[in-house]
Amino acid sequence: MLRMQVVRSSGVAYYVRDLVPGRAEGTGVVGESPGEWTGGGSSVLGVRGVVRTDEFVELMAGRDPQADRSLRSALGPRPVAGVDLLFCAPKSVSLLHLLGPRELADATGAAHRAAVTDAVGYLEREGLGVRRTRGGVTRHLPATGVVAAGFVHRTSRALDPHVHTHLVTANVAQGVDGVWSAVDTRRLFVHRRALAAAYDASLRRQLTDRLGVAWERGPTGRWDVAGVDPVLARLFSQRTASIDEQVSRGGGHPSPGRRRVAFHAERPDKDSGPTVEGLRAEWRRRACDHDLDPADLVRVVGRARVASARSTVDRDDLAAKLDELSARRRTLDARDLLVAVAESSPSGLGVGDLESATAAVVRNVAPLVGGTSSLHGRDPADRGGRRWAATDLVRALDASPGPLDAVAGRPVVLQCQPSPWRDRASGPERPDHTAARAPGFGPPTPGHHR
């Protein structure tokens, strides 16, 4: 999941208040990793490694901390300092990282970090750009890389397990013309859903590859790790329970808008002082008090079928999503299609594989609409990006009986099932797979630490 929040100049201090190695932003929670610079733009400016407060403040103010120069023009009385891209792991993943045994925790944390890095790559290729206006004509140019500080944190405001990364992106970028300026934030926001889908799909792929976990749809429709006790997830979702209670007290339909209001109304200050390791011990005690053994989390390892070792896209699920979209919208663009492909991949896709699979569907559109059909049109923020009729995308999928594409040395397999709502020939039968177990893991043993 991804949340995006504009950071004004007055809000910069939130991220660097008491910023010392091992503390979360704005709190005294000890045991978190210090922020780290990421992105091609950071490298160009020579800011690398651990985030220093002086460098962070200078860049968020639009100044080069190394050369004492301005990187963007003045932006009015309430300038946009940057955008906070908040990548949040599903609750099931947070529980594996913070309640599971050390090997499981380490592998899960590495998977989250790798998925954020994968998403940054998509952001730099597709969602980052600058504008150039001359003589009343505006041009949209790609940028050379993002200037961002990544802060990985593991607790919610209610001090529950909650793995998330604040990717604080400074409002400065170097266009391909070599000129530094403010970021085209409109382009950033139109790619929000695609960026979220890229992170989610990459996280599933990482955990499937590293641990052999399987995935299932959770109550909210998001993919969750199969085998994590839902009672355990609810026990450590105090913020969600508080928001649900706030919404239910008001009566009526629990719309997303009402949940957003409740989110801010019920937002407590983070407690200051506890350590992550101290919280981890308290979480395990709380689970045991409810007759839940955190050591059982290791049972999720190796549940994936052998087929999940390859990148898979559920063809019928993708067709259903495209049909649903075509009922509501006449045209779709590459971002819509990428989101649909990502959400139709139970075992996830690396971002490169995801873009290749999306491009394969686009190539199948070309014979239906005439000429060539490229995945990349003009800049989407210029409202001139490539778009297709939603019904054509469904027809293109039907016209391709084989795999979507071969990417990264392994095929993207379409898992076909007979569908009651569409007269479509079923795909090849799925073999009977046995569970694969990742090396180094097994069922919990007596005396396993909690």
N, C-alpha and C positions, 0 to 999 in steps of 0.2 A: 504494500500500500504506500501511496505517496501523498503527502500534504505539501502545499506550496504557500509560503507566507512572505509577503513583501517586508523587507527590513528597512525601516527608516533610519536616518542618522541618529535619532534619539534612542533607537533600540539596540545599537551596536554594543553598548556596555553589557547587555544581558549575556552575551556570549563570552565575554572576557572578564567579567567580574570575578575576582578571586581565581583567575585562571592560573593554576599551577599544575604541574604534572600529577595525574592521578585523581583530579577532582572534576566532577561534572559541572557544566556551565550554570552559573547562577545559584549553586547550592554548595553544601559542604559534604556531599556524598563522596566518600573516599574510595579509591580502587578503580576508577575509570581511567581509560587511556587518555593521554593528552591529545589535543587536536593535531592533525597532520595536513600539510598542504598537498593538494592534488590538482591535476589538470595541466594541459599543455601551456596555458597562459601563465600559470604559476612558475613553470620552469623557465619560460622566456624572461620573466622578471627576476629570476634568481632567488625566489623564495621556495625553500624546500625543507622537508623534515618537519620537526615539531613546530607548531604555531606559536609565534611570539606575539605578545600583546601589542607591542609597538608596530610591528609589521601589519597585523590584522587591522588595527585602527586606521593606519595610513591608507591601506588599500580600500577599506570600506568607505573612506572619505574621498576616494578617487585619485589618490596620489601614489606615485612610485616610491616605495620605501628605500630603494637602493640609490635612486638618481635624483631625488628631490625635484620631481616634475609632476605636473598635473596630467592625468590620463583621460580626463573627460572635462567637459565644460560645466559651468555652474548650472544647477538644475532646479532653481527656485527655492522658496523658503522651506519646503519639506522634501528635500531630495531623497530619492530612492538609493540607499546605500548598497543594497543587494537583495537577493532572494534566498530564503531558507528552504531548501528541498529536503523534506523530512521522510526518509525511507524507513518504513516500519515493517518488521518481520511479523508474520502471523503469531498468535499466542502460542500455538503448538511448538513453533520453532524456538520462541523465547524460553519455553519450559525445558526443551532439550538442552539449551545452552546453559541455563542457570540452575537447573535441578538435577540434570543427568550427571553420570560419572565423568571424570576429567577428560577421557578420550573423546567421548560424545560431545562434551561441551566445547572442546577445542575445535573439532571438525565443524560443528555448527557455526561457531563464531567466524571461522575462516570462510565458510560458505557465504555468510552474510556480507562480509567485507568484499569477497570476490564479486558478488552480485551487484553491489554498489559500484564497484570499479567498472563492471560491464555496462551498467546504466550510464555512467559518466561517458563512456565511449560513444554510446548512442546520442547522448546529449551534445557532445562536441561535433558529431557528424551531421546531426539533423536539427537539433533544437537551439543551437547557439548561432547568433548572427548579429550584425550591426546594420544601421541605416545610414545612407548618404543622400543628402538633399542638396540639389543645385538647380537654380533657375526654376524652382517650383516642381521639379521632378525628383522623386524619391527612388533610390535604388536600394535593394536589399542584398547584402554581401555575407557570405559565410565568415566565421571567425576562426582564428588559428588555434584556439583552445580556451578552456574555462580557467578562471582564477578562483579557486575555491578552497575552503578549509573544512575538513571533515572531522566531526566530533562524534565518536561512537559511545553511546550510553546504553545502560542495561536496566534502568528502573523507570517506572511510571511515576507520576506525581503522587499516586497513592502508595508508592514504594512496593509495587508488584513487579514481577519479572516482565521486562518490556525492552527487547533489543531494538534499537533504532539508531540511525545516523543522521545528524544534522549536517547536510552539505550546504554550507553557507557560501553562496556564490556572489562574489563582489560584482558590482555594476560597472565593470570595466572589461573590455575585450579588444583585441587587436584584429582588425579586419584583414582579409587577404590582400588588401591594398597597402598593408603595413602601418596604417594609422590606428592609434588607440582612441577609443571613444566609449560612450555608454553602451550597454547591451540593448539589443532590441527585445525588450521584455515581452512584447506581444507574441513574438515567435516562441519564446520560452513557454508561455502559458498555453499556446495552442497544442504543444507537444506534451502536455502534462499527462494525459491518459496513456499515451504511447510509452512515455518514460516509466510510468508506474507499471505497465504491463511488461516492459523489458526487464525491470528489476524482479518482479514476481516470477516470471518465466525462468530467468537466470538462477534465482534462488532455488527453485524446484530442481533445475538441472544439476546444480552444484551438489545439493543434498542427495539426489538420486545417485550421482556418480560417486560421491564420497562415502555414503553410508548405506546405499541400497534401500532407502525409505520409499514407501508407497504413499500415494496421495488420494484424498477424497474430499468431496465438497462439504464444507462446514455449514452451520446454520445460516450464515450470512451470504452463502454462495461462493465465498472465497475458498481456494484450495488450502487444505490443512493436512498435516502429517497424519497418516492413518495409524491408528493404534494408541494415540494419546487420549487418555481418559477424559471425556468431556466434563466430568465432575471436577477434575483437577484444573481444567482450563477455567471453569466458572469460579472456582475458589480463588484464583489469582487474577480475576478481572473486576476488581472493586470499582474502578473508574467507570467501566461499562455498566455495572449494576447501578451505580449512583445516577448515571445519566438516564438509564431506563426508568428508574424510580421518579426522577424529576419530570420526565415526559409523561409518564402514566398519571401523575398527580394532576396534570393539566387537562386530562381527558382528550378525546378526539383521536385523529389518526396520527401515529408517530412518524411524521414526515421528516426527510433529511434536514429541512430548515429548522424544525423544532428541536431536533437532536443537536444541531450546531449551537442553537441558543442555550440549550441545557449544558453543552460541553463547556461553554465559557462561564455560565452561571455557577456551575458546580466545580470549577477548576480550583483545586486547593493549592496553596503554596507547598513546594516540596519541603519535606523535613530536612533539616541540615544536621549533619553530625554522624549518621551511621556509615558504616563501610559496606562495600559490596559483599565481602566475605561474611560479615556479620549478618547481613540480610539473607544471604544464601542459607546460613544455618537456621535462621528464624523461619524461612520458607519451608525448609525440610521438616522442621518441628510442626509447623502448621499443617502440612500435608499428612504427617503421621497422626496428628490429633484427629484427623477425619478418616482414619484407616486407609490412607493412600500411601503407597510406598514409592518414593521417587526413583528407587533403583529399578522399578518395573519399566521405566522409560527406555531402557536398553532393548526391550523387546521390539521396538519399532525398526531396529537395524535388520537389513536383509529381507524385509517383507515384499519388496518390489519384485514383480515378475521379471523373468529374463528379458522379455520384450522391452521393458522399461529401460534397459541398458542402452537402448537406441532412442534417438529423438523421435517422438511420435506425435502426430496430430490426429485427433479423432475427427474423421471426415464428416460423419453425420452431425456431430456437435457443431462443427464449423459451418456446415450448410444451414443448420437450424438458426445459428446466430445471424448469418447473412440474410436468411429469410425474414427473421424478426426485424432486422434493421431496414430491409427493403419495404416492410409494411409501414414503417414510420418515416423513412427518409427516401427521397428520390435518388440522391447521389451519395456516394461514399468516396473518401480519399484514402491515400496510402496509410495514414495514421489509423483510420477506422479499421482497415483491413488487418494491419499489424496487431491491433488490440484483439480482434476476433481470433486470429491465428494463435496468439499467445494464450488466450483463455481456453482454447480448445486443445491444449497440450498438457495432459495430466502429469507427465514426468518432466515437463519443462523443456526449454530450449535456450541455448546460449544466444546472445543477441545477434551474433553473426549468422547462426542457423535460422533464427527467427526472421531476419531480414531476407535471407535467401528463400525461405519458404513463402514469405509474402510476395516476393518478386516472381516466384513460380506461378502463383495464381494470376498475377498481373499479366504475365506472358501469355497465359491461356485466354485472356480477354481479347487480345489483339485480333485473332481471326474472326471474332464475333462482331467487333465494332469497326473493323477495317484498319489497315495500316499497323504501325507498331504502337505498343502501349507501354510506356516507361514508368517504372516505379517512382522516379524522381522527376517532377515537373519543375516549374518555377517556384520560388519561395512561397510556402503556404501562407505566411503572414501578409503577402502581397495579394492574397485572395486569387492567385492565378495557378495554384498547385493543381496537379493532375487529379481528375475526379472521374468516376465511372458510375454508370447506372447500377444500382444495387442488384437489380434483376440480372444484369449481364454477368456480375460476379458469381451469382448462383449458377447460371448457365455454364460459365467457364469451369466451375468446380465439377459440375456434372459431366462436362465434355472431356475431363481428364481422368481416365479409369485407373491410372497407375499412381505411383508415389508423387508427391508434390515436387520433390527435387532431391538431388544428392548433394549434401552440403558437408563441409568439413570432414570429408572422408567417410561419412556414414549417412545412410539414407534417412530422410524424414519419412517415416512409415505412416500411411493412412490406415487407421483402424476402422474397418467398415462393419456396421451392424445393420440388419434390416430395420427399416423405419416405417412405422404405421402411418405417418403423414405424408410420405413421399414414395412414389412408385420408382424405386431405384434398385438395380441389381445389387445384391449383397456382395461384399468383398470376400477375399479368401478367409477360410475359417482360421480362427486363432488356435495355435497349438496349445496343448496342455503344459503349462509352465510350472516348474517347481521353484520354490523360494530360494533366492540366492543370499548367502550370508557374507557380509563384508568382513575382510580379514581383521583380526584383532578384537572382535566383539562376539559375545555369546550371551546366553541367558544369565540373569543375575545369580550369583553364588551366595550361599549362606554367609552372613557376616559382612556382605558388601556395604561399604560405608554409605552413610546418609548425609 
